[in-house]
Amino acid sequence: MKARPLVVLGAACLGLALFYFSLERQAPVAGSGREKLFPLDQGEISGIEIREGTVISLVRKGRTWWVAGRPDFPADQDEVARLVGALVHIPVVKTIDGPKDEFGLRSPAMEIVLSTARGKRRLFLGSDSPTSTFCYAFLEGRKDVLLLPAATRALFRKSLFSLMDRHLVRIDPRGVTQVRIVKRGSILALLRDRKGAWRLVDEYGMKLGRERVNGFFRDLGAIEALSFPGDGPVPENPDVRIEMTSKQGGLWLKMWKEGQKAYALSSCQQGRAEISPAFLHTVPSGPDDLLDRSIVEIPAGMVGKIALGSRGERVFLRKSGVWFDGKRKVVRGELLYDVVRGLNAAEYEDEYLLVPGDAGAGAFLRIYADPGSDPFDITLYSQYYVAVGKKVFRINEGAMKGLKESLDTLVEANR
């Protein structure tokens, strides 16, 4: 006799499960999967509030999203853009007539509020469907229960940290005019001249490598917070201090180590951040880390003739934007430009007054660019030696290999 109530209870649970399962399989009262939950354009949304235990609030100011707080904190623009782009495409799979209490909507686990110029839209998410394929929802202003993809819940299940902009440096390098780096007492000052080239601020004004300076800016832009531990001590003389002046204003960044951890404080963020200690090593320690070590600077767009061999055995000419060889055969221009780009990108490791004795025989090429200037005479030797005019350099193995492969490809393609 005691087993009978259990059988009845089991049958009731099974019947209830079958009822909910049938809701997923049967045709809806209204809606066909084409209806959008939020028929809005992305630009109409000015605020998003997510309530699931805690409250996360996002607000758009102009074109920029912020995490609302005291004070407001810059949001990860890409992450918020993905969220907004996804939410305006959430489909209503089905609509169901029935009491909301039966679908976990008496005390919804999650509430989402969208703000627009036309007012607020409130969405409540209840329980998942028996198959966990969908979730039940209620949109304020409607009487029916909505069946939405289960991914809807995951879309809004965001942590505050995941929505915060974790970059500590936000500046357009193209607008930067001055940089001052203080690293463990050593001071490095950089200045962009009128032609856009970077130079050291010292008595010599030595030119800095464009790619090296660009790499420095890329490293700065890559610095991200691992966490925001809140207020804490900031050393008076941090391991690294960087100050930048740009057309948009100034920026500063401090970085230091405490034991095995590293921290940073930036004028772009509120409060200190924990960062990877590796970032401290990417900051230049002295002029040698940034000096221009290019072996030649050929204006690729102005190149009109390239001759291979000491006697000009192979000649390539450009006429009306088309490259030809000496037999008037059309040549693939990108093969010639690969050679020029390889030369421009090569950096020397050592410089010599004379060609070393172990250099061996060389491959000669002459590049004509500006008609009013002398051509560039280049000789590629073995042992990674390159002569540019009367200057002799030693470049790294990878750069020399790339140059010789570009030349071989050019010759093979035009036999």
C-alpha positions, 0 to 999 in steps of 0.5 A: 500500500505504501508503494502506491503513492510513490507510483502516483507521484511518479506518474504525475511527474512523468505527465508534467514532464511530457506536458512541458516536452509537448510544448517544445514539439507542438505548434505555438499559439503565435510566433513562428521563430521569425519574430525577434524578441527585441525589434530594435536597431543596435544604435537605439539601445542606450543602456543594458542592465543585467540582474542575476544576484548582482547588478551590472549596468552598461550605459552608452555615452555618445558612441562609447559604452561604460560600466556604470558605477562610482565613477563610471568605468570604460567598458570593453567596446568589442565585448559590448558590441558583440552583446548588443549585436546578438541580443537584437537577433534573439528569436522568439521560438514559440509563444505559450498561453499559460500561467507564468508560475509554471515556467519559473517566472514567479521569481525569475532568476534573471532580469534584463532591462534595455533602455532606449529613447522610447523607454525601457524593455524588461525581460525576465528569464525563468527555468530551462525547458526539459530538454535544456534546448530552450528557456522560458521568458516573459517580456513586460507588456506581453501576456504570453510566455516566450520560448527562447533559445537556451543560449539567451541565458548564457548571452547575458550571464556576464561577469563585471570583469569580462565587460570592463575595458582591461587595456591600461593604455588607450591612445592612437599612436599616430597622434603621439608627438612625445614620449618620456620613459623612466626605467629604473632611473634611466631616462629615454626621451623621444620626439616625433619630427616634422617629417614624422620620424622619431628621434632621441631628445639629446645632443645628437638627435639620433633617428629611431627605427620606425618599426621599433617605435611602432612595436613599443606602441603595440606592446603598450596597447597590449597591456591588459589587467589580470584583475583590479584589486582596488586601492593599494600602495603605489611606490613613489618611484615605480620600476617604469614610468611612461609619459606621452603627449598627443594631440588628444592630450597626455597619458601616463602609466606606472608599472612596478613589481611586488614580489612575484606579482606586477601592478600598474596604474594608468591615467586611463583607468581608475585604481591599480591593476594587476598585470603580467610581469612580462610587460615590464620587460617589453619597455625599452631600457635604453637607446639601443632598444629603439635606434634605427638599425635599418640598412637602407630606406628605399621609397618602394612606390618610386622604384622604376628600374632594378638591375641584377648582376654587376653588368646589369645582366637582368633588367626590369623596367616599370612603365605606366605602372607595369613591369617588363623585363629586357625582352619586353615581357610583362613581369609580376610587380609584386615579386620585385616589390618583395625584394625592396620590402625585404631590404627595407625591413632588414636590420643590421646586427653589426656594421663594418668598414670593409667587407670581411674576408669570409664574405665570399662572392656577392650577388649584386643588384642596383635599384633606381628610385628617385630620378634625381638621386643616385641608385641604391647599390646592394650586394648580398654576400654569404655569412649574412653580410650586405653592402649598401654602397660603401657601407657593410652590415651583418644582418640576421639569418632570417632576414638574409634567407628571406632576401635570397628567396625573394631574389631566387623567386624573381629570377625563376619566374622570369627565365 
